[in-house]
């Protein structure tokens, strides 16, 4: 009998926060969320036990931090590289959702443990282990929360790992309030772009960050930067994909009852990555991403119940070919 294929390993770098959802001075629902954690969780749900998903972050030693870590473990996310900071707490955010399901946020994260991840005494151990990972995923938020010196240090690390064959997947996920200036955000994203094998962007973000007038303009700019694979998320219109050849547009199925768009893009990325790592076609990857995003926006909050997940794992389970 031949040897079993090695389990693929993905590391997701970022921050998870305590989430409050509700009305001012009214009833609030408390859970957790954050763009990178949302992607890690949905990716773990879709691919377990065929893929190992590692979350790379820092949290406190408080009961809220402990509760989050236990819940991540229950979702089959490996927390071996979740570092504990005895002097800091997790960040917090509050979601306000309007009648159409669109959301706005208030954040308390300036002194969160994750902001100081690269200054943790154990981070060098984590960095050394990242060389054994097949794919590393992070976002513009993962960069934005860091101190400037640490942001540069992380970019240097990822560039070195990419040169050694580790695939880097990056969602620009531009949030103006997290950056000191648009120029700083542009410079940070530009610095990481050469190391990026798969880039996710949202058209609305790219319009605010770069002034792109259309998805075609975004695509032209990223192709000029030699990004190998590009996914432009277009909201209700689906997505546009290009790997240097012809671009394809993939529209989603209509969703009649949009409750909350929180984490729709994060879920899209998770499902796309699950299919991409399994060697599916770009169209299949986009369709799977659209499907999970469509399910997520029909529920309140970043993380939907596991019972509400569309039956996508079986669809992926028959695939044995791996892209990375």
N, C-alpha and C positions, 0 to 999 in steps of 0.2 A: 504494500500500500504506500502511495506517495505521501510526502510530507504535506501537512496542512498549511495553507497559505497564512503568512504572518498577519496578525490583526493590525489594521491600519490605526495610526494614532494621530489625533488632532488636538492641538493646544489652542485655547481661546483666551486671549489676554484682554482684561478690562476691569470694569467695576460693576458691582451689584449694589443697589441701594434699597433701603426700606421704602416701600411704596404706600402712600395714602391715597385713597380714592373716595371722593364724596363731595359734599357741599360744605361751604364755610359755616362753622359753628353748628353743623348738623351731624348726621351719622357718617362716620368715616370707616372704610374697610382697609385693614392693614395687611399687606403682603410684601412681596419683594419683586424687584425687576431691574433692568438695566440692559442696554442694547446688546452687549456682548454675552451676558448671562442668558438672555432670552434666546439668542442664537444657539448657545451651547446646549441649553435644555431641550429645545425642539430638535436639534441634531441628534442628541442622545436618545430621545424618544423614537426617532425614525430609524436609527441604525443599530440600537443595541440588539444582540451582543456582538455584532460584527465589527464595530468600530469603537475604539476607546477615546472618549472625549475628556480631556484634561482642562480644568479651569485654572487660570493663572491670575491671581489677585491677592490683595491683602484685606483682612477684616480685623475686627477687634477680638477681645476675649470676653465680651459681654454676652448676656443671654440672647439678644437679637442676632448677633453674629453667629452664635452657636446654633440657634434655630435655623438660620439660613443654610449653614453648612450641612446640617442634618437633612434638610429638604433637598438640597442638591444631590447628596448621596443617594437619597431615595429615588431620584430621577436617573440614577446610573451615571452621574457625572463624577469623575475622579477628582477628589479634593486634595490629592497628595501634594500639589503645588499651591495650595491656598495658604498663604503665610499669615500668622497671627501677630498683631501689633498690640502689645499690652497698654499702650498710651493713647490709642485712638479708637474711634468708633466708625461704623459704616455711615455713609452719607444717607440722605433722605430726600425724597421728592413727593410732591403732591400733584396729582392729575386732576385737571378740570376738563370736563367733556361737554361740548355744546349739543344742541338738539340734532345736529347732523352726524354726530359721532366724531367730529374733529376735536383734538385735544390741545391743551396748553399745560405748561408745567411750571412749578415753582421748586427750586432746588436749595438744599442745605448740604453742601458737599466740600466746602473749601478746605476743611481739615480732616477729610476722611482718610481712613487707613490706606485705601487704594491709591490715593494721590501720592503717597510716599512709598509705593511698591518697590521701586528700584533702589531705594535707600535702606530697605530692610536688610539686616545682616545675612539673611539666608538667600537673598535673590541671586547671588552668583552661582549657588548650587542649582537653582532653577534654570538659570541661563545655560549652564553646562549641559543640562538634560534636554534642553530644547533642540540640540543637535540631533537627537534620536527621533524627532517628531517628523511625520510625513507632511503635515500641513499646519501652518500657524494662521489663525484668523484674528484680526483686530479691526478696530474702527477709528474714525477720526476722533471720536469721544475718548477712546483709549489713549490717544496722544494728547488731546486737549487738556485732560485733567492733570497731566504731569507737570512738574516744574520744568522750565525751559532746558536746563542742563540734562535732566533725566530723559526728556523727549529726544534729545539728540543722541543720548546714550542708547536708548531703545532702538532708534533708527539704525545706528551703526551695528548693533547686534543683529537685527533682522537682515540687514544688507549682507553681513558676513554669512549668516545661515543660508540665505538665498543662494549665494555663490557656491555653497556646499551641497546644494540640491534640495533644500527644504522649500516646499511651495509656500508662498505667502499670498493669502487672500485678504483683501483690504476693502472695507466699506468707508468711503469718505465721510459719510454721516455728519455733515457740517451743522454745528449748533453755534451761532454767532456769540451767544452769551458766555460760552466757555473759553473763547479766545480773546486775547488782549486786543487784537486787530485782525482785519481780513488779510492783511499782508503776512502776519505771523501764521495764520492758518494755511494760506497758499504755500508759503515756504516749507512748512512741515509736511504737507501732502506731497509737494513736488519732490522733497528729499526722499520720501519712501517709495515713490512711484517706480523708479528703476528696478527695485527689488520685487515688485508686485507681479505675480503671475495671473491672478484673477482679481479684477477690480469691480466692485459694486458701487454704483452712484445712483442718487435720486435726482431726477431732472430739476425739481424745485430747488434743491440744495445747490446744484451746479449753477443755476441761474443766479442765485444770491452770491455765490462764491466767485464765479468767473464771468458772470454776465452773459452766459450762453443764451441765444435766442431760440434754440430748438434742440431736440435730441440729436439731430444730425450734426449740429455744430459741436455738441459735447463729444460725440463719437469721433469726429474729425480731429479734435484736440487731443483726445486720449490715444488715438491711433498714431498721431504725430509724436507722442511721447513713448511709443513702442510698447504699450501695454498689450500683452499677448491675448488676454481674454477680457472682454468688457461686457458688463450687464448694466443697462440704464433702466431704472425702475420708473414707471410712468403712472403710478397710482391706479386709478380705475381703468386706465387704458392698457394695463399689462406691463410689458417690458420690451426692450430692444437689446439684442445680443449680437456681438461681433467677435470673431477670433482672428481678424485680419483678412478674412475672405468676405463673402457677401454677408450683409447684416440681415437678421430675421426679426420680425415683430411677432410677439405671441400675446394674444388678448386673453383675459381671464373670462370665466363664466360670470354672468351678472350676479350680484348679491343684492337681494331686495331689502334686507334688514341690517343696515350698518349701525352697530351699537357703539363701537369704540375702535378707532384705528390704531391705538397703541400697539406697538410691536409687530405691526403687519410687515414692515420691511425686514425686521429681524427674522421673523418666521420664514419669509420668502428666501432669505439668504440660507437659512438652515436647510430647507427642503432642496434648494438648488444645489447646495454643497453635497447633500446626501446622494443626489442623483449623479452629480459630477464626479464624485469619488468612486461611484459604482460604474463609471464609464458610459453613462447614458448619453444620448444625443443632446445637443444644445436645446433643441425644441422640447424634448422630454424634461430637461432640467428646468426650463422656464415654466412649463405646464405644472410641474410638481410644486414649484415655488408659488405660482399663482393660486394653486389649490389650497395650500396650507394658509397663505395670507388671507384668502377668502373665508376660511373657517375662523381664523383668529378675530377678524373684525366683527364677527357676529356675537362676541362676548365682551364683557367689561374687564378691563385690566390687561396686563402684559402677558400673563400666563393663563391659558385656558385649561379647563379640566382635562385630564388624560382621556376621559371617556368621550370628550368632544373632538378628539383628533380624527381627521379623516383617515380612512384605511389605506395609508400609503406605504406602510412598512412591508406588507406582503408584495406590493407591486415592485419594491426595490429588492426583496429577498431573493428573487429568481436570478438576479444579476451576479455574476462571479468576476467579471472583468473589472479591473481597477485602473483609473486614469493616472493617479499619482504614484 
